[in-house]
Amino acid sequence: MEITGSVSLVGYGLAAIGPAIAVGLIFAAYINGVARQPESRSLLQPIAILGFALAEALAIFGLVLFFINN
């Protein structure tokens, strides 16, 4: 039996797990922080959005590398 297809697709799928976990941890920490001190919402929200953007940028960067290699 011969395996056909692109192994880099599997690599991208595995690489997408990291940013997914990171986004979950970022928003879990944000919700926990706001639940403990609601007045800190205005300070924590921009930091959480910046962290989300950076984590998603890693996933998009991996997707771009996948298309460059094919």
Chimera marker file (.cmm) of the C-alpha trace (Angstrom):
<marker_set name="trace">
<marker id="1" x="0.000" y="0.000" z="0.000" r="1" g="1" b="0" radius="0.5"/>
<marker id="2" x="1.440" y="3.329" z="-1.070" r="1" g="1" b="0" radius="0.5"/>
<marker id="3" x="0.700" y="6.536" z="0.775" r="1" g="1" b="0" radius="0.5"/>
<marker id="4" x="-0.141" y="9.442" z="-1.501" r="1" g="1" b="0" radius="0.5"/>
<marker id="5" x="-0.611" y="13.086" z="-0.654" r="1" g="1" b="0" radius="0.5"/>
<marker id="6" x="1.382" y="15.762" z="1.005" r="1" g="1" b="0" radius="0.5"/>
<marker id="7" x="3.087" y="15.135" z="4.320" r="1" g="1" b="0" radius="0.5"/>
<marker id="8" x="3.348" y="18.878" z="4.851" r="1" g="1" b="0" radius="0.5"/>
<marker id="9" x="-0.441" y="18.959" z="5.177" r="1" g="1" b="0" radius="0.5"/>
<marker id="10" x="-0.169" y="16.663" z="8.174" r="1" g="1" b="0" radius="0.5"/>
<marker id="11" x="2.600" y="18.870" z="9.521" r="1" g="1" b="0" radius="0.5"/>
<marker id="12" x="0.426" y="21.957" z="9.247" r="1" g="1" b="0" radius="0.5"/>
<marker id="13" x="-2.412" y="20.170" z="10.997" r="1" g="1" b="0" radius="0.5"/>
<marker id="14" x="-0.115" y="19.298" z="13.868" r="1" g="1" b="0" radius="0.5"/>
<marker id="15" x="1.341" y="22.813" z="13.923" r="1" g="1" b="0" radius="0.5"/>
<marker id="16" x="-2.147" y="24.316" z="14.242" r="1" g="1" b="0" radius="0.5"/>
<marker id="17" x="-2.611" y="22.568" z="17.589" r="1" g="1" b="0" radius="0.5"/>
<marker id="18" x="-0.124" y="24.923" z="19.294" r="1" g="1" b="0" radius="0.5"/>
<marker id="19" x="-1.891" y="28.197" z="18.456" r="1" g="1" b="0" radius="0.5"/>
<marker id="20" x="-5.262" y="26.622" z="19.287" r="1" g="1" b="0" radius="0.5"/>
<marker id="21" x="-4.052" y="25.705" z="22.758" r="1" g="1" b="0" radius="0.5"/>
<marker id="22" x="-2.454" y="29.145" z="23.143" r="1" g="1" b="0" radius="0.5"/>
<marker id="23" x="-5.710" y="30.939" z="22.308" r="1" g="1" b="0" radius="0.5"/>
<marker id="24" x="-7.556" y="28.804" z="24.844" r="1" g="1" b="0" radius="0.5"/>
<marker id="25" x="-5.006" y="29.565" z="27.554" r="1" g="1" b="0" radius="0.5"/>
<marker id="26" x="-4.995" y="33.289" z="26.742" r="1" g="1" b="0" radius="0.5"/>
<marker id="27" x="-8.751" y="33.671" z="27.067" r="1" g="1" b="0" radius="0.5"/>
<marker id="28" x="-8.920" y="31.375" z="30.097" r="1" g="1" b="0" radius="0.5"/>
<marker id="29" x="-6.424" y="33.638" z="31.854" r="1" g="1" b="0" radius="0.5"/>
<marker id="30" x="-8.355" y="36.723" z="30.722" r="1" g="1" b="0" radius="0.5"/>
<marker id="31" x="-11.670" y="35.396" z="32.029" r="1" g="1" b="0" radius="0.5"/>
<marker id="32" x="-10.033" y="34.322" z="35.273" r="1" g="1" b="0" radius="0.5"/>
<marker id="33" x="-8.462" y="37.742" z="35.747" r="1" g="1" b="0" radius="0.5"/>
<marker id="34" x="-11.688" y="39.621" z="35.066" r="1" g="1" b="0" radius="0.5"/>
<marker id="35" x="-13.636" y="37.274" z="37.326" r="1" g="1" b="0" radius="0.5"/>
<marker id="36" x="-11.232" y="37.982" z="40.185" r="1" g="1" b="0" radius="0.5"/>
<marker id="37" x="-11.016" y="41.751" z="39.626" r="1" g="1" b="0" radius="0.5"/>
<marker id="38" x="-13.749" y="43.127" z="37.343" r="1" g="1" b="0" radius="0.5"/>
<marker id="39" x="-12.252" y="46.635" z="37.448" r="1" g="1" b="0" radius="0.5"/>
<marker id="40" x="-9.146" y="45.362" z="35.629" r="1" g="1" b="0" radius="0.5"/>
<marker id="41" x="-11.147" y="44.541" z="32.483" r="1" g="1" b="0" radius="0.5"/>
<marker id="42" x="-10.013" y="47.664" z="30.645" r="1" g="1" b="0" radius="0.5"/>
<marker id="43" x="-6.358" y="46.791" z="31.320" r="1" g="1" b="0" radius="0.5"/>
<marker id="44" x="-6.564" y="43.067" z="30.517" r="1" g="1" b="0" radius="0.5"/>
<marker id="45" x="-8.666" y="43.204" z="27.351" r="1" g="1" b="0" radius="0.5"/>
<marker id="46" x="-6.055" y="44.817" z="25.041" r="1" g="1" b="0" radius="0.5"/>
<marker id="47" x="-3.401" y="42.410" z="26.321" r="1" g="1" b="0" radius="0.5"/>
<marker id="48" x="-5.671" y="39.431" z="25.631" r="1" g="1" b="0" radius="0.5"/>
<marker id="49" x="-6.461" y="40.665" z="22.119" r="1" g="1" b="0" radius="0.5"/>
<marker id="50" x="-2.753" y="41.214" z="21.403" r="1" g="1" b="0" radius="0.5"/>
<marker id="51" x="-1.964" y="37.695" z="22.606" r="1" g="1" b="0" radius="0.5"/>
<marker id="52" x="-4.756" y="36.295" z="20.454" r="1" g="1" b="0" radius="0.5"/>
<marker id="53" x="-3.432" y="38.138" z="17.398" r="1" g="1" b="0" radius="0.5"/>
<marker id="54" x="0.112" y="36.875" z="17.950" r="1" g="1" b="0" radius="0.5"/>
<marker id="55" x="-1.037" y="33.272" z="18.434" r="1" g="1" b="0" radius="0.5"/>
<marker id="56" x="-3.177" y="33.396" z="15.303" r="1" g="1" b="0" radius="0.5"/>
<marker id="57" x="-0.316" y="34.964" z="13.352" r="1" g="1" b="0" radius="0.5"/>
<marker id="58" x="1.732" y="31.838" z="14.052" r="1" g="1" b="0" radius="0.5"/>
<marker id="59" x="-1.027" y="29.652" z="12.591" r="1" g="1" b="0" radius="0.5"/>
<marker id="60" x="-1.342" y="31.869" z="9.508" r="1" g="1" b="0" radius="0.5"/>
<marker id="61" x="2.440" y="31.863" z="9.093" r="1" g="1" b="0" radius="0.5"/>
<marker id="62" x="2.389" y="28.057" z="9.126" r="1" g="1" b="0" radius="0.5"/>
<marker id="63" x="-0.371" y="28.034" z="6.515" r="1" g="1" b="0" radius="0.5"/>
<marker id="64" x="1.633" y="30.355" z="4.268" r="1" g="1" b="0" radius="0.5"/>
<marker id="65" x="4.686" y="28.106" z="4.607" r="1" g="1" b="0" radius="0.5"/>
<marker id="66" x="2.530" y="25.132" z="3.640" r="1" g="1" b="0" radius="0.5"/>
<marker id="67" x="1.497" y="26.836" z="0.392" r="1" g="1" b="0" radius="0.5"/>
<marker id="68" x="5.059" y="27.978" z="-0.352" r="1" g="1" b="0" radius="0.5"/>
<marker id="69" x="6.364" y="24.413" z="-0.046" r="1" g="1" b="0" radius="0.5"/>
<marker id="70" x="3.748" y="22.989" z="-2.435" r="1" g="1" b="0" radius="0.5"/>
<link id1="1" id2="2" r="1" g="1" b="0" radius="0.2"/>
<link id1="2" id2="3" r="1" g="1" b="0" radius="0.2"/>
<link id1="3" id2="4" r="1" g="1" b="0" radius="0.2"/>
<link id1="4" id2="5" r="1" g="1" b="0" radius="0.2"/>
<link id1="5" id2="6" r="1" g="1" b="0" radius="0.2"/>
<link id1="6" id2="7" r="1" g="1" b="0" radius="0.2"/>
<link id1="7" id2="8" r="1" g="1" b="0" radius="0.2"/>
<link id1="8" id2="9" r="1" g="1" b="0" radius="0.2"/>
<link id1="9" id2="10" r="1" g="1" b="0" radius="0.2"/>
<link id1="10" id2="11" r="1" g="1" b="0" radius="0.2"/>
<link id1="11" id2="12" r="1" g="1" b="0" radius="0.2"/>
<link id1="12" id2="13" r="1" g="1" b="0" radius="0.2"/>
<link id1="13" id2="14" r="1" g="1" b="0" radius="0.2"/>
<link id1="14" id2="15" r="1" g="1" b="0" radius="0.2"/>
<link id1="15" id2="16" r="1" g="1" b="0" radius="0.2"/>
<link id1="16" id2="17" r="1" g="1" b="0" radius="0.2"/>
<link id1="17" id2="18" r="1" g="1" b="0" radius="0.2"/>
<link id1="18" id2="19" r="1" g="1" b="0" radius="0.2"/>
<link id1="19" id2="20" r="1" g="1" b="0" radius="0.2"/>
<link id1="20" id2="21" r="1" g="1" b="0" radius="0.2"/>
<link id1="21" id2="22" r="1" g="1" b="0" radius="0.2"/>
<link id1="22" id2="23" r="1" g="1" b="0" radius="0.2"/>
<link id1="23" id2="24" r="1" g="1" b="0" radius="0.2"/>
<link id1="24" id2="25" r="1" g="1" b="0" radius="0.2"/>
<link id1="25" id2="26" r="1" g="1" b="0" radius="0.2"/>
<link id1="26" id2="27" r="1" g="1" b="0" radius="0.2"/>
<link id1="27" id2="28" r="1" g="1" b="0" radius="0.2"/>
<link id1="28" id2="29" r="1" g="1" b="0" radius="0.2"/>
<link id1="29" id2="30" r="1" g="1" b="0" radius="0.2"/>
<link id1="30" id2="31" r="1" g="1" b="0" radius="0.2"/>
<link id1="31" id2="32" r="1" g="1" b="0" radius="0.2"/>
<link id1="32" id2="33" r="1" g="1" b="0" radius="0.2"/>
<link id1="33" id2="34" r="1" g="1" b="0" radius="0.2"/>
<link id1="34" id2="35" r="1" g="1" b="0" radius="0.2"/>
<link id1="35" id2="36" r="1" g="1" b="0" radius="0.2"/>
<link id1="36" id2="37" r="1" g="1" b="0" radius="0.2"/>
<link id1="37" id2="38" r="1" g="1" b="0" radius="0.2"/>
<link id1="38" id2="39" r="1" g="1" b="0" radius="0.2"/>
<link id1="39" id2="40" r="1" g="1" b="0" radius="0.2"/>
<link id1="40" id2="41" r="1" g="1" b="0" radius="0.2"/>
<link id1="41" id2="42" r="1" g="1" b="0" radius="0.2"/>
<link id1="42" id2="43" r="1" g="1" b="0" radius="0.2"/>
<link id1="43" id2="44" r="1" g="1" b="0" radius="0.2"/>
<link id1="44" id2="45" r="1" g="1" b="0" radius="0.2"/>
<link id1="45" id2="46" r="1" g="1" b="0" radius="0.2"/>
<link id1="46" id2="47" r="1" g="1" b="0" radius="0.2"/>
<link id1="47" id2="48" r="1" g="1" b="0" radius="0.2"/>
<link id1="48" id2="49" r="1" g="1" b="0" radius="0.2"/>
<link id1="49" id2="50" r="1" g="1" b="0" radius="0.2"/>
<link id1="50" id2="51" r="1" g="1" b="0" radius="0.2"/>
<link id1="51" id2="52" r="1" g="1" b="0" radius="0.2"/>
<link id1="52" id2="53" r="1" g="1" b="0" radius="0.2"/>
<link id1="53" id2="54" r="1" g="1" b="0" radius="0.2"/>
<link id1="54" id2="55" r="1" g="1" b="0" radius="0.2"/>
<link id1="55" id2="56" r="1" g="1" b="0" radius="0.2"/>
<link id1="56" id2="57" r="1" g="1" b="0" radius="0.2"/>
<link id1="57" id2="58" r="1" g="1" b="0" radius="0.2"/>
<link id1="58" id2="59" r="1" g="1" b="0" radius="0.2"/>
<link id1="59" id2="60" r="1" g="1" b="0" radius="0.2"/>
<link id1="60" id2="61" r="1" g="1" b="0" radius="0.2"/>
<link id1="61" id2="62" r="1" g="1" b="0" radius="0.2"/>
<link id1="62" id2="63" r="1" g="1" b="0" radius="0.2"/>
<link id1="63" id2="64" r="1" g="1" b="0" radius="0.2"/>
<link id1="64" id2="65" r="1" g="1" b="0" radius="0.2"/>
<link id1="65" id2="66" r="1" g="1" b="0" radius="0.2"/>
<link id1="66" id2="67" r="1" g="1" b="0" radius="0.2"/>
<link id1="67" id2="68" r="1" g="1" b="0" radius="0.2"/>
<link id1="68" id2="69" r="1" g="1" b="0" radius="0.2"/>
<link id1="69" id2="70" r="1" g="1" b="0" radius="0.2"/>
</marker_set>
